[in-house]
Amino acid sequence: MDIRETERRWAERSKRFLKAELMRADVTYEELARRLRDRHGLNETKVSVANKLSRGTFSGSFFFAVMKAIGRQTVNLEDV
């Protein structure tokens, strides 16, 4: 498997994980964007959040900010 395929698979796993966490927390993209702006000073919109999660190519800092914004304190890597 080449590096592009490996990265594509990790992006897919990452986006599925974050989408599932948002569903568990009952947080919409619009609400997440508001929380990221208000609580963390990130300039996000509903559309920018949707695009990042659709592509699965978000940064680690975005991942951590999302987890914090939805109240998730721990991540079990077996879930990814």
Buried (B, 14 or more C-beta within 10 A) or exposed (E): EEEEEEEBEEBEEBBEBBBEBBEEBEBEBEBBBBBBBEEBEBEBBBEBBBEBBEEBBBEEEBBEBBBBBBEBEEEEEEEE
